[in-house]
Amino acid sequence: MNPKLLMVLRIVLGLFVLVFGLNKFFHFLPMEPPTGDAGAFFGALMSSKTLVLVAIVEIVAGVSLIFNKYAALLLLILMSVSINAVLFHATLAPESIAGAAVLLVLNVVVMYGYKDKYKGLLNG
């Protein structure tokens, strides 16, 4: 992969997760709360403080990706957030899946750019 393209995608992904991670604390992006089963699930995540942990992971991953420090490691950790976001939206709130899908695609593409870092993990 072109190193400049990888850098741009890495920074875009970093800014994406940093902004949404910070939004979980400061609520500067207006979002309507989910309703129905999605609302019940989201409420359980909020009351159990799971979203605080997700926000911290997103903030740390965002900063890591922007400054390219431990990016390969944080991409692996961020993949769990990406997959869970897509699954949440696919099953409970399909009308708002676009952001989660962009997150997952960016995560996969940037991870592909770091594929040499994962060779040790993938050796049998």
Buried (B, 14 or more C-beta within 10 A) or exposed (E): EEEEEBEEBBBBBBEBBBBBBBBBEEEEEEEEEBEEEBEEBBEEBEEEEEBEEBBEBBBBBBBBBBEEEBBBEBBBBBBEBBBBBBEBBEEBBEEBBEEBBBBBBBBEBBBEBBEEBBEEEEEE
